[in-house]
Amino acid sequence: MGESSSSQVVAIEVEKSGFYQGFNVFVAAIPKVLIIALILWVGTSPKRAGAQLLELQNWSISSFGGWYMYVTAFFTLACVILALWPRTGKAVLGNPGEAPEFSLFTWLSMMFGAGIGVGMLTYSTAEPIFHFASNPDTIQGFSTGLDADNVRNAYKWALLHYGLTPWACYGVVGISLGYLSYGRGMPLTIRSGLQPLFGRAMSGWLGHLVDVAAILATLIGLGVTIGYGVSQFASGMFNISGMQWIVDQAGKPTLGAQILGLVIIVGASCLSALSGLQRGIKWLSNINMGLSIFLVLFFVLFGATIFAIKSFGYAIWDYLLALPAMSLTVWNNPETEMGAALQNWQGAWNIFYWAWWIAFAPFVGLFLARVSRGRTVREYVLGAMVIPSMICLTWFTFVGATAIDLELSGVAQGAIVNADISAQLFETINLMLSPELAVALSVVVVTLLLTFLITSADSGILIINTLASGGDQTQKKPIHVIVWGVIFTLLVAVLLAAGGMGALRSAMIVGALPFSLVMVLMTISMIRALMSDRR
C-alpha cells in the first residue's frame, strides 16, 4: 500500500515502507529495468548493437530532422515573448514577494555549470575550428574553408548551437516547473508541467509515463555529456603526464582511459550528491565559475586578443541577423551532391545538438527551477538564456579565436584542426606556451573539467531521485544514489565499448524524441497557466 504526497491538484502515490520507501515504485523501477535491458543488449553484442543504434539514428534524423528544428525555434520564441510581455514577465517562480534562495553569483554559477559547462571546455576550441573548416556557407560556396573570409560564418554557426536556442530548451522546462511547483504548490516533477492541460490525469499512470520518459532522457543526455567529458579528461591527463596508454596511435583516448575517468567522476559525484545542494553542488559550482573566469582571462591576456574582440562584435550581429533562417531552414534534398552535404552537416550538428539539449532539458530544467525559486520569469530568461549565451560567446571568441589565429598565421600548420575533438584545446595551449607552462595550464583545465563533470553528474542523480520520489527533494538515501551511480556508469561504459561517442550520440538522438513532444505540451501548458493567472 502507498500514500499520496500532498499537492493541490497532482497527487503522486509513494511507498510507506521497504526499499522504495518515499518513492513511486513505477517511476523508480521502470527506468532501471529499461536501462538494464539496454545495458545487457549492448553489452552482449557491442558491435551489432552499435550498428543498429547507428541505423536508428539515421532513420530518426531523416524522419524527424525538421521536427527538431521547428520545436526548438518554438521554445526560443515562447521564452522571449514570456519575458518581454509585461504581465507574464513579472510572474514570480514562487510566492509573491518571495526572496531568491541563492545569491546572484551562486545562482548563475549553478545554472551555467549544470547546463553547459562541460560543453564549453570541449567545444570552445572545437566548435569554431570545425566550422572554420566547413559549414553550410562553405558547402554552398559563399566562403572558403580554413580561410579568413570564413571566420564570421564559423562564429555564426557556432553561436547557433550555444546561444539562445539551447538555453530556451532548458527555459521552457524551468519556467514551467518553477511556476507551477512553487506558485501553485505542485510536486517538483515533470508531470506537474502538464497539469494545466490534463488536470488530475497527471496523478495516475499517464503522469508516471511522463516522469519515466524524463528520467530516460536525462540518463541518455547526461551520458553524452559525461562521455565527451571523460574523453577530454583523458586527453588532458595525456598532455600532463605523457603516458602512452591513455591515447591510441590516432591520438584518441583509449577505452580503458575513458572508463577509468568515468569511474572516478561518477564516484565523486555520488559523494557530492549525498551532501546536497547547499554544500557539495553549491561549492563546486562556485569553484568551477571561478576557474572558468581565470581561464578566460588567461586567453584574454595571452591569446589573440584583438582578433577575438573583433570576432566578438561581428558574432553577435551576424548571429542575431541569421538566427531566424538558421533556426528554420531544413535541408532534405539528398538527390544532389550539395543537398546531401548540407543534409549530412545538419544531421551531424544542428539535429545532434537539438536532441542533446532536449535530452538534457528535464534534468537541467528541473535543476534550474530548483535553484531559481523567488526569481521572476523575466529574471529567469535573462539569467538562464541571455547571460549564459554571452558567456558562451566569450569562451568561443577568446579561446576559439586564438586557435583560429594560430591556424591562419601558419603556426599550427593543421595541428589543431586535425587533432581529436577532445585534444584541440590542449593542442592550442601547447602551441601558445612553453612545455612547462602548457602542463601547468592543462592542470587548471583538467581540474575545471572535473568540477564541471562532477557538478553535472551529481545534479543529475539528485534530479532522478527527485522525479522518482514524486518531487520530494530530500530523497537522497545513500543506497539510491549509489544504485543510480552504478547503473549510469555501466550504461556509459557499454555504449563507449559499442561504438565510442557515436553509439552514445545515436542512443541520445533516438531517445530524445519522446521527450520533445512532452516539452511542446509543457510549453503550451505553461503559457496557458501564466496567461490565466495574470488575467
C-alpha positions as semicolon CSV with decimal commas, in nm:
position;residue;x (nm);y (nm);z (nm)
1;M;0,000;0,000;0,000
2;G;0,111;0,358;-0,058
3;E;0,025;0,707;0,046
4;S;-0,013;1,024;-0,156
5;S;0,232;1,311;-0,138
6;S;0,047;1,634;-0,077
7;S;-0,026;1,879;-0,356
8;Q;-0,317;2,093;-0,462
9;V;-0,404;1,906;-0,778
10;V;-0,140;1,642;-0,861
11;A;-0,118;1,356;-0,607
12;I;0,163;1,104;-0,654
13;E;0,146;0,773;-0,471
14;V;0,464;0,678;-0,282
15;E;0,557;0,374;-0,074
16;K;0,536;0,386;0,307
17;S;0,800;0,119;0,374
18;G;1,054;-0,110;0,215
19;F;1,338;-0,040;-0,028
20;Y;1,133;0,217;-0,219
21;Q;1,000;0,400;0,088
22;G;0,918;0,754;-0,020
23;F;0,939;0,666;-0,390
24;N;0,679;0,587;-0,654
25;V;0,761;0,226;-0,745
26;F;0,659;0,259;-1,111
27;V;0,869;0,571;-1,177
28;A;1,165;0,447;-0,972
29;A;1,177;0,090;-1,104
30;I;1,072;0,100;-1,472
31;P;1,366;0,318;-1,587
32;K;1,605;0,082;-1,408
33;V;1,454;-0,218;-1,586
34;L;1,470;-0,049;-1,927
35;I;1,825;0,080;-1,882
36;I;1,950;-0,257;-1,751
37;A;1,788;-0,423;-2,055
38;L;1,972;-0,174;-2,279
39;I;2,299;-0,243;-2,095
40;L;2,256;-0,620;-2,142
41;W;2,164;-0,583;-2,510
42;V;2,462;-0,361;-2,588
43;G;2,700;-0,547;-2,356
44;T;2,633;-0,893;-2,504
45;S;2,689;-0,783;-2,864
46;P;2,860;-0,441;-2,874
47;K;2,940;-0,427;-3,247
48;R;2,594;-0,534;-3,362
49;A;2,425;-0,301;-3,110
50;G;2,643;-0,011;-3,224
51;A;2,549;-0,072;-3,589
52;Q;2,177;-0,095;-3,507
53;L;2,192;0,223;-3,299
54;L;2,351;0,400;-3,595
55;E;2,071;0,279;-3,823
56;L;1,812;0,410;-3,575
57;Q;1,993;0,742;-3,561
58;N;1,994;0,780;-3,941
59;W;1,623;0,693;-3,953
60;S;1,531;0,942;-3,680
61;I;1,732;1,223;-3,842
62;S;1,578;1,167;-4,185
63;S;1,225;1,132;-4,043
64;F;1,227;1,389;-3,764
65;G;1,505;1,634;-3,851
66;G;1,254;1,905;-3,939
67;W;1,063;1,840;-3,616
68;Y;1,375;1,904;-3,408
69;M;1,444;2,229;-3,594
70;Y;1,093;2,369;-3,561
71;V;1,023;2,274;-3,198
72;T;1,347;2,432;-3,073
73;A;1,260;2,752;-3,261
74;F;0,918;2,738;-3,092
75;F;1,079;2,708;-2,747
76;T;1,302;3,009;-2,815
77;L;1,015;3,226;-2,932
78;A;0,798;3,125;-2,636
79;C;1,064;3,217;-2,377
80;V;1,140;3,554;-2,536
81;I;0,771;3,651;-2,559
82;L;0,700;3,545;-2,198
83;A;0,992;3,757;-2,074
84;L;0,902;4,065;-2,280
85;W;0,525;4,054;-2,218
86;P;0,469;4,277;-1,911
87;R;0,208;4,055;-1,745
88;T;0,399;3,729;-1,772
89;G;0,747;3,877;-1,729
90;K;0,665;3,989;-1,372
91;A;0,531;3,648;-1,265
92;V;0,732;3,502;-0,977
93;L;0,859;3,143;-0,967
94;G;0,725;3,109;-0,614
95;N;0,501;3,308;-0,383
96;P;0,461;3,683;-0,446
97;G;0,738;3,877;-0,274
98;E;0,944;3,564;-0,201
99;A;1,319;3,633;-0,189
100;P;1,559;3,424;-0,404
101;E;1,726;3,138;-0,218
102;F;2,074;3,185;-0,368
103;S;2,291;3,490;-0,436
104;L;2,320;3,613;-0,794
105;F;2,676;3,481;-0,838
106;T;2,596;3,136;-0,693
107;W;2,273;3,120;-0,894
108;L;2,447;3,196;-1,223
109;S;2,733;2,958;-1,135
110;M;2,497;2,668;-1,066
111;M;2,295;2,734;-1,381
112;F;2,598;2,757;-1,608
113;G;2,786;2,466;-1,451
114;A;2,495;2,222;-1,468
115;G;2,366;2,343;-1,804
116;I;2,662;2,367;-2,035
117;G;2,996;2,390;-1,855
118;V;3,139;2,062;-1,988
119;G;3,045;2,158;-2,343
120;M;3,237;2,483;-2,312
121;L;3,564;2,308;-2,236
122;T;3,521;2,061;-2,521
123;Y;3,373;2,293;-2,781
124;S;3,519;2,637;-2,704
125;T;3,801;2,540;-2,939
126;A;3,641;2,258;-3,137
127;E;3,321;2,433;-3,247
128;P;3,480;2,744;-3,408
129;I;3,762;2,532;-3,555
130;F;3,525;2,276;-3,710
131;H;3,304;2,545;-3,864
132;F;3,611;2,739;-3,972
133;A;3,691;2,434;-4,185
134;S;3,335;2,353;-4,302
135;N;2,985;2,491;-4,255
136;P;2,676;2,543;-4,475
137;D;2,825;2,864;-4,618
138;T;3,140;2,685;-4,737
139;I;2,932;2,396;-4,872
140;Q;2,725;2,642;-5,077
141;G;3,036;2,829;-5,194
142;F;2,971;3,156;-5,006
143;S;3,305;3,135;-4,823
144;T;3,619;2,922;-4,824
145;G;3,709;2,672;-4,555
146;L;4,021;2,749;-4,347
147;D;4,032;3,099;-4,498
148;A;3,995;3,442;-4,338
149;D;3,667;3,504;-4,523
150;N;3,507;3,216;-4,330
151;V;3,576;3,338;-3,975
152;R;3,249;3,529;-3,934
153;N;3,044;3,239;-4,072
154;A;3,221;2,999;-3,835
155;Y;3,115;3,202;-3,535
156;K;2,762;3,249;-3,661
157;W;2,706;2,873;-3,676
158;A;2,893;2,805;-3,355
159;L;2,681;3,052;-3,160
160;L;2,362;2,899;-3,301
161;H;2,440;2,580;-3,108
162;Y;2,534;2,755;-2,783
163;G;2,323;3,071;-2,793
164;L;1,958;3,134;-2,713
165;T;1,816;2,810;-2,855
166;P;1,972;2,553;-2,618
167;W;1,900;2,768;-2,316
168;A;1,540;2,806;-2,432
169;C;1,507;2,426;-2,418
170;Y;1,607;2,444;-2,054
171;G;1,399;2,758;-2,009
172;V;1,058;2,617;-2,100
173;V;1,105;2,330;-1,854
174;G;1,247;2,552;-1,579
175;I;0,981;2,824;-1,602
176;S;0,701;2,570;-1,620
177;L;0,815;2,369;-1,317
178;G;0,925;2,668;-1,113
179;Y;0,597;2,849;-1,163
180;L;0,364;2,554;-1,112
181;S;0,558;2,385;-0,832
182;Y;0,639;2,691;-0,621
183;G;0,347;2,912;-0,723
184;R;0,069;2,653;-0,724
185;G;0,213;2,404;-0,473
186;M;0,253;2,112;-0,712
187;P;0,526;1,846;-0,685
188;L;0,859;1,935;-0,844
189;T;0,827;1,675;-1,120
190;I;0,793;1,693;-1,497
191;R;0,430;1,580;-1,487
192;S;0,332;1,897;-1,298
193;G;0,416;2,096;-1,610
194;L;0,130;1,922;-1,794
195;Q;-0,134;1,962;-1,521
196;P;-0,294;2,278;-1,670
197;L;-0,370;2,073;-1,983
198;F;-0,452;1,728;-1,843
199;G;-0,564;1,801;-1,487
200;R;-0,578;1,512;-1,240
201;A;-0,482;1,260;-1,509
202;M;-0,124;1,354;-1,422
203;S;-0,169;1,180;-1,084
204;G;-0,205;0,837;-1,247
205;W;-0,027;0,618;-1,499
206;L;-0,011;0,894;-1,761
207;G;0,188;1,110;-1,521
208;H;0,407;0,813;-1,434
209;L;0,494;0,766;-1,802
210;V;0,586;1,135;-1,836
211;D;0,830;1,114;-1,544
212;V;0,974;0,785;-1,674
213;A;1,037;0,948;-2,014
214;A;1,207;1,237;-1,835
215;I;1,436;1,003;-1,638
216;L;1,533;0,807;-1,951
217;A;1,606;1,128;-2,146
218;T;1,813;1,257;-1,854
219;L;2,024;0,942;-1,839
220;I;2,096;0,944;-2,213
221;G;2,163;1,319;-2,236
222;L;2,385;1,314;-1,929
223;G;2,563;1,010;-2,072
224;V;2,666;1,203;-2,384
225;T;2,790;1,495;-2,175
226;I;2,993;1,273;-1,942
227;G;3,119;1,074;-2,243
228;Y;3,266;1,385;-2,404
229;G;3,393;1,497;-2,065
230;V;3,585;1,177;-1,985
231;S;3,737;1,182;-2,335
232;Q;3,873;1,531;-2,276
233;F;3,978;1,434;-1,923
234;A;4,187;1,152;-2,072
235;S;4,339;1,386;-2,332
236;G;4,424;1,632;-2,057
237;M;4,592;1,364;-1,846
238;F;4,795;1,259;-2,150
239;N;4,900;1,620;-2,209
240;I;5,011;1,645;-1,845
241;S;5,175;1,305;-1,797
242;G;5,263;1,183;-2,147
243;M;5,159;0,826;-2,056
244;Q;5,107;0,645;-2,385
245;W;4,838;0,402;-2,267
246;I;4,593;0,692;-2,235
247;V;4,566;0,753;-2,613
248;D;4,588;0,531;-2,919
249;Q;4,806;0,580;-3,228
250;A;4,548;0,818;-3,378
251;G;4,562;1,038;-3,069
252;K;4,216;0,938;-2,944
253;P;4,158;0,840;-2,579
254;T;4,158;0,464;-2,524
255;L;3,853;0,285;-2,387
256;G;4,041;0,195;-2,070
257;A;4,132;0,558;-2,001
258;Q;3,773;0,671;-2,063
259;I;3,624;0,409;-1,830
260;L;3,878;0,489;-1,555
261;G;3,785;0,857;-1,580
262;L;3,417;0,762;-1,578
263;V;3,453;0,565;-1,253
264;I;3,643;0,849;-1,084
265;I;3,390;1,113;-1,190
266;V;3,073;0,919;-1,104
267;G;3,221;0,810;-0,769
268;A;3,300;1,170;-0,676
269;S;2,959;1,287;-0,798
270;C;2,780;1,035;-0,574
271;L;2,965;1,175;-0,272
272;S;2,872;1,529;-0,377
273;A;2,508;1,433;-0,437
274;L;2,481;1,291;-0,085
275;S;2,587;1,630;0,054
276;G;2,301;1,808;-0,127
277;L;2,260;2,146;-0,296
278;Q;2,370;2,368;-0,010
279;R;2,708;2,201;0,032
280;G;2,871;1,994;-0,243
281;I;2,693;2,125;-0,552
282;K;2,691;2,489;-0,434
283;W;3,064;2,494;-0,355
284;L;3,162;2,302;-0,667
285;S;2,961;2,547;-0,878
286;N;3,137;2,845;-0,721
287;I;3,478;2,680;-0,774
288;N;3,417;2,600;-1,140
289;M;3,287;2,950;-1,210
290;G;3,600;3,098;-1,052
291;L;3,829;2,870;-1,253
292;S;3,629;2,949;-1,570
293;I;3,685;3,321;-1,520
294;F;4,057;3,259;-1,465
295;L;4,087;3,051;-1,782
296;V;3,903;3,303;-1,999
297;L;4,109;3,591;-1,856
298;F;4,425;3,397;-1,940
299;F;4,321;3,380;-2,305
300;V;4,216;3,746;-2,297
301;L;4,564;3,843;-2,178
302;F;4,780;3,596;-2,373
303;G;4,566;3,484;-2,667
304;A;4,473;3,654;-2,995
305;T;4,301;3,939;-2,809
306;I;4,249;4,195;-3,088
307;F;4,128;3,927;-3,329
308;A;3,894;3,795;-3,059
309;I;3,743;4,135;-2,978
310;K;3,664;4,193;-3,347
311;S;3,512;3,846;-3,370
312;F;3,301;3,909;-3,059
313;G;3,123;4,211;-3,210
314;Y;3,074;4,052;-3,550
315;A;2,946;3,728;-3,398
316;I;2,659;3,893;-3,209
317;W;2,548;4,091;-3,513
318;D;2,577;3,804;-3,760
319;Y;2,409;3,559;-3,523
320;L;2,104;3,774;-3,449
321;L;2,052;3,860;-3,816
322;A;2,081;3,499;-3,930
323;L;1,903;3,334;-3,633
324;P;1,557;3,301;-3,798
325;A;1,698;3,147;-4,117
326;M;1,944;2,920;-3,933
327;S;1,668;2,802;-3,698
328;L;1,403;2,727;-3,960
329;T;1,596;2,606;-4,268
330;V;1,574;2,229;-4,313
331;W;1,793;2,069;-4,581
332;N;1,635;1,749;-4,710
333;N;1,739;1,724;-5,075
334;P;1,988;1,433;-5,086
335;E;1,948;1,387;-5,463
336;T;2,216;1,648;-5,537
337;E;2,575;1,647;-5,409
338;M;2,530;1,983;-5,236
339;G;2,193;1,884;-5,092
340;A;2,336;1,563;-4,949
341;A;2,631;1,751;-4,798
342;L;2,401;2,008;-4,636
343;Q;2,169;1,739;-4,502
344;N;2,462;1,542;-4,358
345;W;2,606;1,855;-4,198
346;Q;2,272;1,946;-4,041
347;G;2,228;1,595;-3,905
348;A;2,577;1,592;-3,755
349;W;2,546;1,939;-3,600
350;N;2,200;2,101;-3,573
351;I;1,995;1,785;-3,514
352;F;2,256;1,634;-3,283
353;Y;2,267;1,948;-3,072
354;W;1,890;1,996;-3,052
355;A;1,849;1,633;-2,946
356;W;2,126;1,682;-2,689
357;W;1,964;1,991;-2,534
358;I;1,619;1,828;-2,534
359;A;1,755;1,514;-2,368
360;F;1,931;1,733;-2,113
361;A;1,626;1,956;-2,057
362;P;1,436;1,750;-1,793
363;F;1,745;1,733;-1,574
364;V;1,874;2,088;-1,627
365;G;1,527;2,246;-1,642
366;L;1,419;2,086;-1,314
367;F;1,752;2,171;-1,152
368;L;1,729;2,533;-1,270
369;A;1,374;2,554;-1,139
370;R;1,501;2,419;-0,807
371;V;1,767;2,693;-0,771
372;S;1,554;2,976;-0,920
373;R;1,278;2,995;-0,660
374;G;1,189;3,358;-0,596
375;R;1,305;3,484;-0,937
376;T;1,065;3,639;-1,187
377;V;1,012;3,495;-1,535
378;R;1,200;3,792;-1,681
379;E;1,490;3,740;-1,440
380;Y;1,493;3,372;-1,525
381;V;1,509;3,431;-1,901
382;L;1,784;3,691;-1,852
383;G;1,981;3,465;-1,619
384;A;1,913;3,136;-1,796
385;M;1,923;3,246;-2,161
386;V;2,083;3,584;-2,230
387;I;2,372;3,584;-1,979
388;P;2,476;3,221;-2,044
389;S;2,467;3,290;-2,419
390;M;2,705;3,582;-2,367
391;I;2,932;3,366;-2,151
392;C;2,941;3,102;-2,426
393;L;3,021;3,368;-2,687
394;T;3,304;3,496;-2,467
395;W;3,452;3,147;-2,446
396;F;3,419;3,092;-2,820
397;T;3,574;3,421;-2,918
398;F;3,872;3,434;-2,682
399;V;3,956;3,062;-2,673
400;G;3,838;2,966;-3,021
401;A;3,976;3,278;-3,190
402;T;4,322;3,200;-3,053
403;A;4,305;2,857;-3,217
404;I;4,181;3,003;-3,548
405;D;4,453;3,270;-3,539
406;L;4,721;3,002;-3,487
407;E;4,589;2,819;-3,794
408;L;4,556;3,133;-4,008
409;S;4,908;3,251;-3,922
410;G;5,058;2,913;-4,012
411;V;5,191;2,847;-3,663
412;A;4,961;2,547;-3,606
413;Q;5,003;2,401;-3,957
414;G;4,689;2,189;-3,911
415;A;4,784;2,058;-3,565
416;I;4,463;2,192;-3,408
417;V;4,227;2,124;-3,699
418;N;4,347;1,765;-3,735
419;A;4,356;1,682;-3,362
420;D;4,086;1,473;-3,196
421;I;3,800;1,686;-3,067
422;S;3,896;1,605;-2,707
423;A;4,254;1,729;-2,760
424;Q;4,206;2,051;-2,959
425;L;4,208;2,280;-2,655
426;F;4,528;2,118;-2,530
427;E;4,691;2,147;-2,873
428;T;4,610;2,520;-2,866
429;I;4,767;2,552;-2,521
430;N;5,079;2,361;-2,634
431;L;5,129;2,599;-2,927
432;M;5,078;2,909;-2,711
433;L;5,308;2,827;-2,420
434;S;5,635;2,667;-2,324
435;P;5,610;2,296;-2,231
436;E;5,624;2,371;-1,857
437;L;5,356;2,640;-1,869
438;A;5,141;2,426;-2,101
439;V;5,143;2,146;-1,842
440;A;5,054;2,392;-1,564
441;L;4,760;2,537;-1,758
442;S;4,649;2,185;-1,856
443;V;4,627;2,102;-1,484
444;V;4,391;2,401;-1,441
445;V;4,179;2,284;-1,737
446;V;4,157;1,926;-1,608
447;T;4,064;2,049;-1,260
448;L;3,793;2,272;-1,406
449;L;3,670;1,986;-1,622
450;L;3,642;1,759;-1,318
451;T;3,435;2,017;-1,125
452;F;3,204;2,062;-1,425
453;L;3,163;1,688;-1,472
454;I;3,102;1,618;-1,105
455;T;2,852;1,907;-1,084
456;S;2,661;1,774;-1,386
457;A;2,660;1,412;-1,270
458;D;2,565;1,478;-0,907
459;S;2,292;1,721;-1,011
460;G;2,159;1,456;-1,248
461;I;2,149;1,189;-0,977
462;L;1,966;1,425;-0,740
463;I;1,712;1,514;-1,008
464;I;1,646;1,149;-1,097
465;N;1,572;1,073;-0,731
466;T;1,351;1,382;-0,710
467;L;1,146;1,264;-1,009
468;A;1,120;0,910;-0,873
469;S;1,004;1,031;-0,531
470;G;0,716;1,244;-0,654
471;G;0,907;1,572;-0,624
472;D;1,050;1,513;-0,276
473;Q;1,382;1,700;-0,283
474;T;1,509;1,530;0,034
475;Q;1,514;1,178;-0,114
476;K;1,887;1,116;-0,133
477;K;1,934;0,795;0,067
478;P;2,285;0,660;0,003
479;I;2,165;0,332;-0,146
480;H;1,955;0,503;-0,416
481;V;2,233;0,747;-0,505
482;I;2,482;0,458;-0,532
483;V;2,246;0,238;-0,738
484;W;2,191;0,512;-0,994
485;G;2,565;0,586;-0,999
486;V;2,642;0,220;-1,078
487;I;2,370;0,195;-1,344
488;F;2,484;0,518;-1,509
489;T;2,849;0,406;-1,510
490;L;2,758;0,074;-1,672
491;L;2,537;0,244;-1,932
492;V;2,805;0,488;-2,048
493;A;3,076;0,219;-2,037
494;V;2,892;-0,032;-2,259
495;L;2,790;0,237;-2,507
496;L;3,150;0,358;-2,530
497;A;3,258;-0,003;-2,588
498;A;2,989;-0,047;-2,856
499;G;3,099;0,242;-3,071
500;G;3,254;0,520;-2,868
501;M;3,082;0,856;-2,878
502;G;2,899;0,753;-3,197
503;A;2,691;0,497;-3,006
504;L;2,617;0,749;-2,731
505;R;2,510;1,007;-2,990
506;S;2,286;0,754;-3,164
507;A;2,113;0,649;-2,841
508;M;2,054;1,011;-2,747
509;I;1,911;1,130;-3,080
510;V;1,659;0,845;-3,073
511;G;1,588;0,872;-2,700
512;A;1,520;1,246;-2,709
513;L;1,225;1,217;-2,947
514;P;0,953;1,120;-2,693
515;F;1,051;1,394;-2,451
516;S;1,048;1,658;-2,727
517;L;0,670;1,603;-2,752
518;V;0,638;1,632;-2,375
519;M;0,824;1,965;-2,391
520;V;0,590;2,102;-2,659
521;L;0,291;2,016;-2,439
522;M;0,467;2,168;-2,135
523;T;0,522;2,493;-2,324
524;I;0,157;2,518;-2,426
525;S;0,052;2,429;-2,072
526;M;0,287;2,689;-1,922
527;I;0,159;2,967;-2,149
528;R;-0,199;2,874;-2,061
529;A;-0,127;2,882;-1,686
530;L;0,062;3,211;-1,696
531;M;-0,197;3,389;-1,909
532;S;-0,483;3,254;-1,696
533;D;-0,325;3,363;-1,367
534;R;-0,222;3,703;-1,499
535;R;-0,582;3,771;-1,603
